[in-house]
Amino acid sequence: MTAISIAWITLPFLVGFSIYLLPQLSRYLAVAVSLVSLGYGMQQVLRSSPVTLQLLDNFGVTLTIDSLSGFFILTNALVTLAVLLYCWAGDRPAFFFTQIILLHGSVNSAFICADFISLYVALEVIGIAAFLLITYPRSNRSIWVGLRYLFVSNTAMLFYLIGAAMVYQTHQSFAFTGLAQAPTEAQALIFVGLLTKGGVFVSGLWLPLTHSESETPVSAMLSGIGVKAGVFPLVRCALLAEEIDPLVRLFGVGAALLGVVYTVLEQDTKRMLAFSTVSQLGFVLAAPEVAGFYALTHGLVKSALFLIAGNLPSRNLKTLRLEPIATQVWLPLAVASFSISGFPLLSGFGAKVLTMKNLLPWQVVAMNLAAVGTAISFAKFVFLPHDTQAESKAKPGFWLAVGLLVAGLFVANGVYYEAYNPTNIIKPLATIALGWLAYGLVFRRVLVQPPRVLEEFEHLIGVMSLVAIALFWMVLA
């Protein structure tokens, strides 16, 4: 098993750089890598015992592959495969597919790291690959958005690296297990780095502009899986150390509420989806024990929604309400919206039920409010007018990609089939009904534009610093 794991880790990087030698095979090689990850991820989800790889003696540099990693790896494989299918018929060069595969491989690496120095390397490679994908169109706008992302990402990683060095100074080990007994400063610096990288709470307000202004497949890749590389280590640390768990849960609740407020008010489809990512990452962090299943569900839903949003006639919801969209496009849009709202028969239902069952008492009210807010937000898509005669310009790759992701929502519904009892079914349906009612009576007519002041470049680092100060205070407390 160790040899197979090492081969799987190195395969994306070997193939990624080999694509330049065989550019005519770039699509096929990229798909092959994602299929290998798909098989490996499914194997780890079903695996009962973890695989541990010791990279360096006495430094705590290790890799751990278990069922939690498996869910995240499976998400990465499905999202990458869908994006590749979406881009299959286009004229994108080998460079684009190289960056997709390098991003895929580095995200996989982040999902198996059990130490801070290996994670640092993986996160930095993710940052470079993401930057190159964001700036791929080479327009002035895309280059600015990419540089903005790179600056915020590198600043966050500087905080993180200092914290990792302090953990090593205390324990002579980079292992995640040393975080709980590390100095207050180390905990705060590592947290602010990961919260920013993962797009969580106010530290993640770089995310809406970056994801909404990127090309459609890049938005799907970043929102569906890229940001989870920063969230996964927080989940892992929370499971390893009881002292860290409350802090992770607290930021999960904060992110869920902050993101859903913006999502409810936003009238731009791609910005709405980006803010929803901030909120849904909060659900992942709010219950670390079941984070893997929720991450899988969110990755499938959000990638599908971004791909669909990129093929709508307009990004403006007010415009979309005035002119019917093609019914064949509306159907997967509605299915994905049902899933993220927690509708039965889709994996979003089981993921939400499982998450709610693993909340602490002080989280319940806030997370239920966030669930209602999610139903309000995605009612905007469910109640869009549609017409079977309306023209759709979607290409064949779009249908293959969206079909794969939507099918995944039905199949993944079986992960937690125990959710299907009367009590569990009634509550999500009541939550969705309440959200739709609130949308119809109130929020459909609300046209308040949420403020963007905290998203401005000059404020992002300041907000990061304020979060670091707040973390110092919380850890000391």
N, C-alpha and C positions, 0 to 999 in steps of 0.2 A: 504493500500500500504506500510505503514511503517513496519508492521509486515512481509510482504513478503520480503521486502528489507533486513531486519535483518536476516531472515532465509537464504536468498540467500548468504549473506556475510559470514555467519558462516558455511554453509554447506560443502565447500571444506575442511575446517580444521577439522571438525568433522569426515568426511569420510576419510580424509587422515590418521588420527591417528587410525581410526577404522579398516583400511585395515590390520593392524598387527594382529587384532583379527580374521579376516576372510580372510586370504591370498588367499584362493581358489577363492574368489569373487573379487579380486583386480581389474581385468580388467573391470568387469561389473560395479562395483561401480564408477570407474574413468570415464567410458563412461557416466554413469548416471549424474554425476556432470557436465560434459561438455555440455550435452544436456539441463540441467536446465539453465546453463549460456546462452546457445544459445537462448532459449525461452525468458529469461529475457532481454538479449541484444536487441533482435528484438522488444520487447515491448517498451524499452526505446528509440530506434531509432524513433519509430512512436509516442512517447509521446510528447505532446505539452508543458506541464508544468513540471518543474524539481521537484524532491523529495529532501527535505533537512532534514537531521537528526542531531539534536543538541546532541553531546555526553557529553560535559561538559559546564556548565554555566560560562559565563564571561571569558572564555579562548579562544574563537574562534575555538574550536575543533569541526568541523562539517564535515559532508559528504554531497556531492551534486551529485545527479544522474540525468543527463539530456541526450539530444540526442547526445551530444559530447561523453559523457561517453558510451552511447549505442553503438556507432560505434566501440570504442576500446574494449568494452566487447564482442561484436559480433565477432570481430577479434580473441580475445583470445579463445573464445569457439570453433570456427572453426579450428584454428591451433591446439589446444589441442586435439580435436576430431580426426583430421587427424593423429597426432603423435601417439595417442593411437591405431588407426586402423593399422598403420604401424608396431607397435610393438606387435600386438595382438598374432601372431602365434609364437613368439620367446619364449625363455626360461628365460625371465627377471623375477626377483623375486618381491615380494610385495614391497620391499624397493624402487625399481625404480618407480613404479606407485605411491607410496606415495609422492615421491619428485615431480613428475609431477603435482600431484593434489595440493600439497602445493604451488608450483610455480604458478599454475593457480589461486589459491585463493588469494595469496598475490599480484599478478599482477592486479586482479580484484579490490582489495582493493585500490591499487595505483590510479586506474582510477576513483575513487569516492571521493578521499580525497580533501578537500577544506582548509586544514590547514597544516602547516609544520611539526608538531609533529606526527600526524597520518601518514603522508607520510613517515617520517623518519622510523617509525616502519615497514611499508609495504616494503620499499626499502631494509631494513636490512634483512627481511625474504627472500625477493627475492634473495639477495646476497648469503645467506646460502644455499637455495635450488638449485640455479644455480651452486654453488661450488660443491655440492654433486653430481649433474648430470654430470658436467664436469669431475670429478675425478672417476666416476663410473667404468671405465675399470680397475682402480687401477694400470695402467702402470706407469713407471717413468715419461714418457712424459706427460700423462694426469694429474698426480699429480702436476708436475711443472706448467703446464698451468693453472690449477685450483688455485694454490697458488698465482700465478702472478695476476690472475683475482681478487682474494680475497684481496690481498694487495692494488691494485689500487682502488678497490671498497670501501674498508674501509677508505682509505686515503681521497677519495672524500667525503664520508659521514661525516668524521671529519670536513672538511671544511664547509659542508652543515649545520651540527649541530650547529657550532659556529655562522653561519649566522642566523639560526632560533632563537637561544637564543637572538641575538641582535635585531631581529624583535620584540620579546616579550618584551624585555627591553624597547623598544621605545613605543610600543602600548599596552602593557599588554594583547596581543592577539597573537595567532599563525596563524591567518587567512591569506590566500593568499592576501587579499585585502590590508594588511599592507605593502606589499613589496615595492610599489611605493614610499611611504613616509619614508621608512626605511633608515638608514645610508648607505652611499656609500659602506662601508665595508661589510655590511650585504648582499646587493644586489650582490656584486662581489663574495662573498663566496658561497652563495646559487647557483648562476649561474654556477660557476666552478664545484660544486658538481653534479648538474643535467646534465650539458654538458658531464661530464665524465661518469656518470652512464648511460646516454642515448647513448653514443658512437658518440657524435657529434663533428665535426671539429677535430682539432689536439688533443683535450683532449680525443677523442675516439679511438686513434690509438692502444689501447690495444685490440680492437675488432677483427681485421682481424685474428690474431693468435688464439685467443680464439675460435672464431666461426669455423675457418677452421680446427682446430685440434680436436675439439669435435666429438663425435659420430654423425652420420647422423641425427637421430631424435632429439638429443640435439641441434645441429646446427640449425635445422628447428625451434625448440621451441624458442631458444634465439634470433635468427635473425627475426623470424616472429612476435614475440610478446614481448620477454623479455626486449629488449632495449627501447621499447616504454613506459615503466613505468617511465623512466627518461625524456622522451620527453613530455609526456602528461602534467606534471605540468608546463612546460615552455609555452605550448600552452594555458593552463588555465590562467596563470598569464598574458600573452599577451592580452587575451580577457578581463580580468578584469581591466587592467591598461594601458592607452594609452602611458604612459611613458616607459613601458616595451616592447611594441609591436615592435618598431624599432630595439631594440637590439636582440630580438628573430629572427626577419626577417634577420638581418645581419648575424647571425650565421647560419641561414638556407642556405643562399646563399653561405657562405664560405664552409659549409659542402658539399653542392651539387657539387661545383666545385672541391674541394679537392678529394672527393671520386671518382668522375668520371674520373679524371686524372689517378688515380691508377687503376681503373677498366678497362680503355681502354688498359693499358699497361700490365696488369697481364696475365700470361699464365697458372696459376694454377686455376682450375675451382672453388674450394671452397674459395680460397683467393679472387678471382674475385667477387664472390657473397658476401663475407663479406665486401669488399670495396664498392660494390654497395649499401649495407645497409647503410653505412655512407652517401653516396650521396642521397639515397632516403629519409632518415630521414631529410635531408636538405629541400627536397620538402615539407615534412610535416610541418616544421617550417616556411617555406617561406610565407605561406598563412594560418595563424592560424584559420581564419574564416571557412575554409573548410578542416581542418586537419583530421577530423574524417574519411571522405570518402577516402582520400588518404591513411591513415593508414590502413584501411580495405583492400584496393586493394593491397598495398605493402605486408601486412601480408600473404595474400593468395598466391601471386606470389612467394615471397621469400621462404616460407615454401615448396611450390611445387618444386622450383628449387633446394633447398638443398636436398630434398628427391630424386630427379632425379639424381643429381650430385653424390650422394652416390651409385648409381647403374650403373654408367657408367664404362666402362672397365678401364679407367685411369683418373687421375686428371689432367694430362698434356694435354693442348689443342693441342700441336704439335703432340702428339701421336694420339689423337682422329681424327685429320685431315687425318691420314694415313690409318686408318682402320674403315670401316663403322660400325655404331652402329645399333641396331635393330630399325626398323621404328616405331614399337609400343612404344618404349621409346622416340624416337625423336619427335613424334607428340605432347605429352604434354609439352615436352621441348620447342618446337617451339611456342606453344600456349602461354605459360607463358612468353616467350621472346617477343612475339608480344604485350602482354598486358602491360608489363613494359615499352615497347617502345612507347605505346600510340596508338595502332592499333584499329580502329573502331570495334564494336561488342563485345568488351571486356571492363571490368570495368576500365582498365588502361587508355583507351581513355577518358572517362568521367571525371576521376579523374585529368588527366593532363589538360584537357580543363578548368575545374572548377578552378584548382589551378592557371593557367595562367591568368584567368580573374580576380583573386583577388590579383594579384601582384601589388606592387607600381611601378611607372615608373622607378625608379632607379634599380629595380630588373630584369626588363624584359630581357635585353640583356644577363646577366649572366645566368639566368635560361633557356633561349633558348639554350645557348651553352651547358648547362648541359644536356638538352633534346637530343641534337644531339649526345653528348658523350654517353648517355645511348643507343641510337640506334646503335652506332658504337660497343659498348661493347657487346651487345646481338646478334649482327650479327654473332659473333663467334659461338653461339649455332645454330642459324637459318641455317647457311650454312655448318654445319657439314655433312659429307657424311653419308648416311643411306641405309639400305638394308632390305627388307622384309624377307630375308633368314637368316639374322644375328641372333645369339642366344642371348636371354635375360634371365638373371638369377634372374630377379625380382620375389619376392614372392607375393602371393595373397594380403597380407596386403598393399603392395606398391601400387597396382592398386586401391584398395579401397580409400586409403589416397589421392593419386594424383587425382583420379576421383572426390572426394569430393571438393578438392581445385580448380581444373579447372572448375568444374560445378559452383562453387561460383563466378568465374570470369565472367561467362556468365550471371548468375542471377543478380549479383550486377551491371551489366551494366545498369539496369533499374533505378538505383538511380538517375541518372542525364540524363534522356532521352532527355532533352531540348538541349543537346550538338549536336544533329544530325541536323545540317543545313550545307549548302555547304561550308561556310567559315570555320566553325569549323572542318569539315572533311578534307578539302584540306591542311590546315596548318600542322596537325600531319602527314599526309601522305607525305608531302614534307619534313618534318623533318626526318622521317624514311628513305626516299629515299636518302636524303643527307648523313645520317649516313652510310647507306649501301654502297653508292658510295665511301665515304671516306675509309670505311673498305676495299673494294675491291681493290682500287687503292693504298692505302698507308698502313693502319694499319695491314692488313693481313700479310704483309712482315716485319713489325716492331717487333723485338725480344728484345727490350730494357727491362731489368729487373728493375722495379722501386726500388729505395733505401729503405732499411728497417731500417735505422739507428734510425729513430724516434720511431720505434716500440720496440727497445731494452729496456729491463726492467729498466736499470739504467737511461734512458732518460724520461721514462713516467711521473715520478713525477716532474722532472724538467720542462717538457712541461706544466704540470698542473699548476705549479707555475707561469710560464710565461703567461699563459692564465689568471690567477687571476690578475696579474699586468696589463695586457691589459684591463681587465674588470674594474679595478679601474679607469684607465684613461678614458675609454669610458663613464662610469657612471658619472664621474666628468664633463666630457665635455658636 
